[in-house]
Amino acid sequence: MARSDKKRRTLAGVDRRRLRRNATYSISELALALDVSISAVRNWRRKGLEPIDDNVPLLFQGAAVKDWLELARKSRRSRCGPSQFYCFSCRTPRVAVNASLRILQANEKTTRLHARCRVCNSSMVRNFTAAAGRALFGRRGQPDLAGFDMPYLEEQPKQELR
């Protein structure tokens, strides 16, 4: 067994830096090196991870595995438009419900917007850096939500991050 705990690791959680580009790995060695289960490596094989050849045992080149993992990670990412938030329930960028926007100051460098999804009504969050927040809210902190297609609801007091 490659892993002692039963915690499930997503593709984004795999640390590709553990692999050496010039090394070759069997399925069990690859699972052990990346701290995933053997069945996860077999699933990757079915999804397009190519071995060096079809001889048994299957061997994978470290560089090919690193490149495949990076490509798989990038293909799952989705960019939000200027008026969109990423909905974790729908797993896609969505526009928020009108009048559901709340502005929170996470810290002096980050502004956080909370809103509700129009499709599933679940909570959505979007973080902005100070520079992007100034572009959105202006110098005085007054919101300019023309690109958000929703009215400004209320500004929440500064909250502590836990």
Backbone as CSV, one residue per row, in Angstrom:
resi,resn,N_x,N_y,N_z,CA_x,CA_y,CA_z,C_x,C_y,C_z
1,MET,0.844,-1.177,0.000,0.000,0.000,0.000,0.885,1.234,0.000
2,ALA,0.594,2.156,-0.874,1.422,3.341,-1.010,1.187,4.346,0.115
3,ARG,-0.016,4.380,0.641,-0.346,5.370,1.657,-0.878,4.679,2.896
4,SER,-0.475,5.169,4.051,-0.952,4.577,5.287,-2.290,5.158,5.720
5,ASP,-2.553,6.423,5.401,-3.830,7.010,5.781,-4.813,6.898,4.624
6,LYS,-6.078,7.078,4.920,-7.122,6.924,3.906,-7.585,8.263,3.348
7,LYS,-6.861,9.342,3.662,-7.239,10.656,3.184,-7.094,10.714,1.664
8,ARG,-8.093,11.294,1.016,-8.107,11.361,-0.438,-7.354,12.593,-0.908
9,ARG,-6.449,12.428,-1.840,-5.659,13.534,-2.372,-6.161,13.850,-3.776
10,THR,-6.464,15.123,-4.006,-6.916,15.530,-5.330,-5.714,15.722,-6.243
11,LEU,-5.987,15.849,-7.500,-4.921,16.034,-8.478,-4.159,17.323,-8.203
12,ALA,-4.857,18.342,-7.737,-4.198,19.615,-7.428,-3.295,19.491,-6.207
13,GLY,-3.564,18.520,-5.336,-2.780,18.349,-4.125,-1.522,17.527,-4.295
14,VAL,-1.283,17.007,-5.476,-0.104,16.183,-5.733,1.112,17.086,-5.909
15,ASP,2.170,16.784,-5.203,3.395,17.583,-5.277,4.295,17.011,-6.364
16,ARG,4.272,17.632,-7.531,5.053,17.149,-8.682,6.547,17.307,-8.468
17,ARG,6.937,18.153,-7.536,8.370,18.377,-7.280,9.044,17.151,-6.689
18,ARG,8.273,16.189,-6.207,8.856,14.977,-5.644,9.458,14.062,-6.720
19,LEU,9.089,14.282,-7.968,9.573,13.429,-9.050,10.864,13.972,-9.643
20,ARG,11.703,13.062,-10.051,12.919,13.434,-10.774,12.651,13.288,-12.259
21,ARG,13.024,14.286,-13.031,12.709,14.290,-14.464,13.384,13.152,-15.223
22,ASN,14.584,12.773,-14.820,15.324,11.760,-15.572,15.117,10.339,-15.055
23,ALA,14.306,10.163,-14.030,14.085,8.832,-13.462,12.887,8.155,-14.129
24,THR,12.856,6.832,-14.043,11.697,6.063,-14.486,11.032,5.458,-13.256
25,TYR,9.715,5.348,-13.316,8.934,4.886,-12.178,7.956,3.807,-12.613
26,SER,7.813,2.761,-11.794,6.730,1.808,-11.986,5.480,2.409,-11.342
27,ILE,4.349,1.721,-11.474,3.110,2.247,-10.894,3.239,2.386,-9.384
28,SER,3.774,1.353,-8.722,3.887,1.408,-7.262,4.919,2.455,-6.817
29,GLU,6.022,2.587,-7.553,7.022,3.603,-7.212,6.465,5.014,-7.395
30,LEU,5.680,5.198,-8.448,5.067,6.496,-8.708,4.057,6.844,-7.612
31,ALA,3.271,5.864,-7.204,2.301,6.080,-6.129,3.012,6.426,-4.823
32,LEU,4.092,5.747,-4.537,4.840,6.007,-3.310,5.509,7.381,-3.356
33,ALA,6.069,7.743,-4.498,6.764,9.028,-4.628,5.801,10.212,-4.512
34,LEU,4.590,10.061,-5.027,3.631,11.165,-5.013,2.647,11.080,-3.853
35,ASP,2.769,10.044,-3.035,1.906,9.854,-1.872,0.438,9.758,-2.275
36,VAL,0.174,8.951,-3.294,-1.188,8.662,-3.736,-1.363,7.152,-3.770
37,SER,-2.576,6.704,-3.992,-2.815,5.262,-4.060,-2.425,4.725,-5.434
38,ILE,-2.232,3.413,-5.493,-1.899,2.762,-6.761,-3.065,2.907,-7.730
39,SER,-4.297,2.838,-7.220,-5.454,2.985,-8.096,-5.523,4.388,-8.696
40,ALA,-5.026,5.405,-7.985,-4.994,6.758,-8.545,-4.078,6.803,-9.762
41,VAL,-2.915,6.159,-9.674,-1.991,6.128,-10.817,-2.617,5.360,-11.972
42,ARG,-3.332,4.288,-11.670,-4.025,3.528,-12.734,-5.116,4.379,-13.378
43,ASN,-5.822,5.163,-12.580,-6.831,6.075,-13.138,-6.183,7.112,-14.036
44,TRP,-5.032,7.636,-13.636,-4.308,8.593,-14.478,-3.930,7.948,-15.804
45,ARG,-3.555,6.698,-15.762,-3.194,5.955,-16.980,-4.399,5.885,-17.919
46,ARG,-5.573,5.615,-17.357,-6.794,5.566,-18.178,-7.164,6.941,-18.717
47,LYS,-6.789,7.993,-17.996,-7.115,9.358,-18.419,-6.087,9.945,-19.378
48,GLY,-5.019,9.211,-19.688,-4.100,9.697,-20.708,-2.630,9.724,-20.346
49,LEU,-2.256,9.360,-19.121,-0.841,9.307,-18.767,-0.198,8.137,-19.507
50,GLU,0.776,8.443,-20.348,1.372,7.421,-21.207,2.631,6.816,-20.588
51,PRO,2.717,5.477,-20.555,3.966,4.844,-20.116,5.004,4.898,-21.228
52,ILE,6.224,4.496,-20.896,7.304,4.486,-21.895,6.970,3.520,-23.014
53,ASP,6.518,2.324,-22.660,6.055,1.331,-23.633,4.984,0.481,-22.957
54,ASP,4.456,-0.514,-23.673,3.379,-1.331,-23.123,3.870,-2.616,-22.479
55,ASN,5.153,-2.731,-22.252,5.687,-3.920,-21.590,5.348,-3.883,-20.101
56,VAL,5.229,-5.083,-19.534,4.957,-5.197,-18.097,6.276,-5.380,-17.386
57,PRO,6.560,-4.695,-16.304,5.728,-3.693,-15.640,5.743,-2.373,-16.402
58,LEU,4.638,-1.662,-16.302,4.553,-0.362,-16.959,5.512,0.611,-16.282
59,LEU,6.302,1.313,-17.087,7.254,2.291,-16.573,6.900,3.666,-17.129
60,PHE,7.049,4.677,-16.266,6.725,6.042,-16.641,7.963,6.906,-16.484
61,GLN,8.212,7.757,-17.468,9.313,8.709,-17.404,8.910,9.865,-16.495
62,GLY,9.778,10.257,-15.584,9.473,11.319,-14.630,9.079,12.620,-15.300
63,ALA,9.767,12.991,-16.370,9.457,14.247,-17.071,8.057,14.192,-17.679
64,ALA,7.685,13.043,-18.255,6.361,12.902,-18.864,5.265,12.971,-17.801
65,VAL,5.507,12.375,-16.643,4.519,12.406,-15.564,4.356,13.835,-15.048
66,LYS,5.454,14.545,-14.833,5.382,15.933,-14.371,4.611,16.801,-15.361
67,ASP,4.907,16.654,-16.649,4.234,17.445,-17.667,2.745,17.112,-17.720
68,TRP,2.393,15.821,-17.615,0.991,15.406,-17.659,0.233,15.943,-16.439
69,LEU,0.834,15.874,-15.271,0.184,16.380,-14.069,-0.048,17.891,-14.156
70,GLU,0.918,18.616,-14.684,0.774,20.067,-14.844,-0.330,20.398,-15.844
71,LEU,-0.383,19.666,-16.959,-1.422,19.883,-17.964,-2.802,19.550,-17.392
72,ALA,-2.906,18.460,-16.637,-4.184,18.077,-16.036,-4.634,19.122,-15.020
73,ARG,-3.710,19.662,-14.247,-4.050,20.687,-13.257,-4.537,21.966,-13.943
74,LYS,-3.851,22.377,-15.014,-4.234,23.599,-15.723,-5.568,23.444,-16.449
75,SER,-5.879,22.249,-16.939,-7.132,22.050,-17.661,-8.343,22.140,-16.737
76,ARG,-8.155,21.939,-15.435,-9.256,22.018,-14.475,-9.520,23.441,-14.001
77,ARG,-8.594,24.340,-14.219,-8.764,25.719,-13.763,-9.748,26.455,-14.665
78,SER,-10.507,27.345,-14.076,-11.419,28.164,-14.867,-11.305,29.610,-14.389
79,ARG,-11.182,30.517,-15.321,-11.043,31.942,-15.017,-12.426,32.559,-14.868
80,CYS,-12.550,33.420,-13.888,-13.794,34.150,-13.680,-13.726,35.465,-14.437
81,GLY,-14.846,35.850,-15.022,-14.942,37.142,-15.670,-15.023,38.243,-14.618
82,PRO,-15.044,39.490,-15.040,-15.033,40.584,-14.070,-16.268,40.611,-13.176
83,SER,-17.402,40.105,-13.612,-18.610,40.128,-12.783,-18.973,38.747,-12.259
84,GLN,-18.018,37.831,-12.244,-18.303,36.458,-11.844,-17.538,36.071,-10.588
85,PHE,-18.097,35.100,-9.889,-17.477,34.458,-8.740,-17.400,32.974,-9.056
86,TYR,-16.491,32.252,-8.413,-16.414,30.809,-8.612,-17.344,30.150,-7.605
87,CYS,-18.322,29.394,-8.096,-19.262,28.681,-7.239,-18.714,27.279,-6.989
88,PHE,-18.472,26.948,-5.730,-17.918,25.645,-5.400,-18.947,24.532,-5.536
89,SER,-20.226,24.845,-5.428,-21.260,23.827,-5.609,-21.435,23.495,-7.087
90,CYS,-21.535,24.511,-7.921,-21.696,24.308,-9.369,-20.369,23.957,-10.041
91,ARG,-19.261,24.319,-9.411,-17.908,24.126,-9.939,-17.697,24.833,-11.274
92,THR,-18.198,26.043,-11.339,-18.035,26.846,-12.538,-18.195,28.325,-12.161
93,PRO,-17.641,29.246,-12.942,-17.862,30.668,-12.663,-19.325,31.036,-12.884
94,ARG,-19.891,31.779,-11.936,-21.292,32.182,-12.013,-21.443,33.652,-11.643
95,VAL,-22.534,34.265,-12.112,-22.886,35.629,-11.740,-23.686,35.543,-10.447
96,ALA,-23.500,36.514,-9.566,-24.155,36.496,-8.261,-25.584,37.005,-8.333
97,VAL,-26.355,36.651,-7.324,-27.718,37.147,-7.166,-27.652,38.645,-6.891
98,ASN,-28.557,39.399,-7.491,-28.609,40.843,-7.231,-28.829,41.095,-5.749
99,ALA,-28.197,42.106,-5.233,-28.312,42.540,-3.830,-27.764,41.524,-2.843
100,SER,-26.932,40.605,-3.270,-26.366,39.640,-2.325,-24.899,39.924,-2.016
101,LEU,-24.354,40.978,-2.564,-22.931,41.270,-2.411,-22.631,41.862,-1.041
102,ARG,-21.625,41.311,-0.361,-21.110,41.860,0.889,-19.618,42.068,0.716
103,ILE,-19.120,43.185,1.163,-17.706,43.505,1.034,-17.057,43.368,2.402
104,LEU,-16.008,42.560,2.477,-15.284,42.356,3.724,-13.834,42.743,3.523
105,GLN,-13.264,43.417,4.468,-11.846,43.746,4.430,-11.117,42.631,5.170
106,ALA,-10.473,41.722,4.454,-9.781,40.604,5.084,-8.573,41.096,5.876
107,ASN,-7.770,41.932,5.267,-6.648,42.591,5.932,-6.288,43.818,5.110
108,GLU,-5.181,44.469,5.434,-4.848,45.702,4.713,-4.455,45.465,3.261
109,LYS,-4.182,44.230,2.888,-3.766,43.934,1.522,-4.828,43.215,0.707
110,THR,-5.871,42.719,1.349,-6.852,41.890,0.658,-8.271,42.351,0.946
111,THR,-9.082,42.424,-0.096,-10.513,42.683,0.024,-11.240,41.430,-0.430
112,ARG,-12.267,41.055,0.304,-13.015,39.832,0.003,-14.475,40.191,-0.265
113,LEU,-15.024,39.661,-1.340,-16.431,39.850,-1.678,-17.166,38.534,-1.471
114,HIS,-18.298,38.596,-0.796,-19.175,37.437,-0.613,-20.448,37.686,-1.404
115,ALA,-20.990,36.642,-2.027,-22.233,36.764,-2.782,-22.912,35.395,-2.829
116,ARG,-24.099,35.345,-3.398,-24.860,34.114,-3.558,-24.967,33.757,-5.038
117,CYS,-24.901,32.465,-5.336,-24.993,31.963,-6.708,-26.433,32.084,-7.207
118,ARG,-26.605,32.522,-8.451,-27.938,32.616,-9.049,-28.556,31.255,-9.318
119,VAL,-27.733,30.227,-9.535,-28.242,28.909,-9.907,-28.593,28.077,-8.678
120,CYS,-27.648,27.943,-7.743,-27.845,27.033,-6.604,-27.994,27.761,-5.276
121,ASN,-27.866,29.082,-5.261,-27.999,29.920,-4.071,-26.969,29.602,-2.983
122,SER,-25.860,29.010,-3.333,-24.811,28.750,-2.346,-23.888,29.963,-2.254
123,SER,-23.092,29.991,-1.200,-22.201,31.115,-0.947,-20.995,31.065,-1.880
124,MET,-20.613,32.230,-2.400,-19.448,32.338,-3.263,-18.553,33.439,-2.710
125,VAL,-17.244,33.303,-2.922,-16.269,34.257,-2.411,-15.306,34.627,-3.531
126,ARG,-14.904,35.884,-3.552,-13.867,36.328,-4.478,-12.944,37.275,-3.736
127,ASN,-11.638,37.030,-3.837,-10.628,37.845,-3.169,-9.956,38.770,-4.169
128,PHE,-9.620,39.965,-3.705,-8.918,40.939,-4.526,-7.693,41.422,-3.773
129,THR,-6.642,41.717,-4.497,-5.484,42.366,-3.898,-5.821,43.838,-3.681
130,ALA,-4.951,44.534,-2.991,-5.191,45.947,-2.706,-5.297,46.751,-4.000
131,ALA,-4.442,46.460,-4.970,-4.464,47.211,-6.234,-5.768,46.965,-6.991
132,ALA,-6.195,45.727,-7.064,-7.448,45.414,-7.753,-8.639,45.972,-6.985
133,GLY,-8.552,45.960,-5.662,-9.619,46.533,-4.843,-9.747,48.032,-5.056
134,ARG,-8.605,48.729,-5.179,-8.642,50.170,-5.447,-9.256,50.444,-6.812
135,ALA,-8.961,49.606,-7.785,-9.550,49.785,-9.110,-11.062,49.572,-9.054
136,LEU,-11.509,48.632,-8.233,-12.931,48.334,-8.121,-13.651,49.336,-7.229
137,PHE,-13.021,49.705,-6.095,-13.682,50.532,-5.102,-13.247,51.989,-5.122
138,GLY,-12.237,52.333,-5.882,-11.759,53.701,-5.910,-10.898,54.006,-4.692
139,ARG,-10.390,55.224,-4.623,-9.477,55.598,-3.545,-10.168,55.737,-2.195
140,ARG,-11.422,56.144,-2.182,-12.114,56.375,-0.922,-12.773,55.114,-0.365
141,GLY,-12.726,54.004,-1.096,-13.389,52.792,-0.640,-14.839,52.706,-1.078
142,GLN,-15.298,53.682,-1.902,-16.666,53.618,-2.394,-16.710,52.644,-3.564
143,PRO,-17.614,51.690,-3.574,-17.631,50.682,-4.626,-18.077,51.242,-5.961
144,ASP,-17.430,50.790,-7.010,-17.829,51.064,-8.377,-18.178,49.708,-8.977
145,LEU,-19.417,49.303,-8.853,-19.824,47.945,-9.220,-20.498,47.893,-10.577
146,ALA,-20.140,48.806,-11.465,-20.751,48.819,-12.791,-20.498,47.510,-13.524
147,GLY,-19.316,46.939,-13.383,-19.010,45.676,-14.038,-19.615,44.477,-13.351
148,PHE,-20.133,44.662,-12.123,-20.680,43.529,-11.383,-22.160,43.324,-11.615
149,ASP,-22.884,44.256,-12.218,-24.294,44.101,-12.532,-25.112,43.760,-11.280
150,MET,-24.761,44.387,-10.154,-25.515,44.169,-8.919,-25.322,45.383,-8.032
151,PRO,-26.319,45.725,-7.265,-26.181,46.899,-6.396,-25.314,46.592,-5.186
152,TYR,-24.742,47.634,-4.665,-23.939,47.542,-3.453,-24.875,47.340,-2.282
153,LEU,-24.636,46.322,-1.457,-25.523,46.034,-0.345,-25.079,46.754,0.911
154,GLU,-23.998,46.339,1.506,-23.494,46.981,2.704,-22.055,46.549,2.923
155,GLU,-21.313,47.384,3.539,-19.934,47.050,3.862,-19.897,46.480,5.268
156,GLN,-19.268,45.336,5.408,-19.185,44.670,6.696,-17.958,45.169,7.452
157,PRO,-17.977,45.120,8.785,-16.792,45.533,9.543,-15.631,44.584,9.306
158,LYS,-14.433,45.069,9.569,-13.220,44.270,9.383,-13.281,43.040,10.274
159,GLN,-12.977,41.894,9.690,-13.022,40.642,10.440,-11.627,40.068,10.570
160,GLU,-11.409,39.342,11.612,-10.120,38.698,11.844,-10.085,37.368,11.105
161,LEU,-8.965,37.059,10.483,-8.789,35.753,9.832,-8.379,34.734,10.877
162,ARG,-8.948,33.569,10.767,-8.614,32.508,11.733,-7.768,31.451,11.116
